[in-house]
Amino acid sequence: MKISLEALKRYVDINVPVEELCDRMVMAGFEIEEMEKQGE
């Protein structure tokens, strides 16, 4: 499943860098295959 950071922010207060968020999600049991940065 693909989900954007903005979509996650609608439901969860995210106040850590994206890399740390990914690490925490993996530790919680979520599988992350890749992370893409778009449109900076």
N, C-alpha and C positions, 0 to 999 in steps of 0.2 A: 504494500500500500504506500502511496506517496502522499505526504501531507506537508503543507508549507508551515514555516515558523509562524506566520501571521495567523493561520488557522488555529494552531495550538494556543497562541496568545489569547484567543477569544475565550478559551476555557480554563487556562492555567496562567497564573502570574509567573512569568519567566524572567529571572533577573541574574542569569549566569551566561557566560559565553556559550555559543552554539556547540563548540567542541566539548565543553564540560557537560552540557545537556545531553549530547549523544552518549557520552561515557556513562552518565547516570541512567539513561534509558536502557543501555546494554546491561548494566548491573542489575536493573529491575526485571530483566528477562525479555526485553524487546530485541528483535533482530534488526540491525541497521546495516544494509548492504553498502550504501554509499550516501554521501552528502553532497549536494550541488549548491553552489552559490549562483544566484541569478540576478542580473540587472542592478549592479551597484552603481 
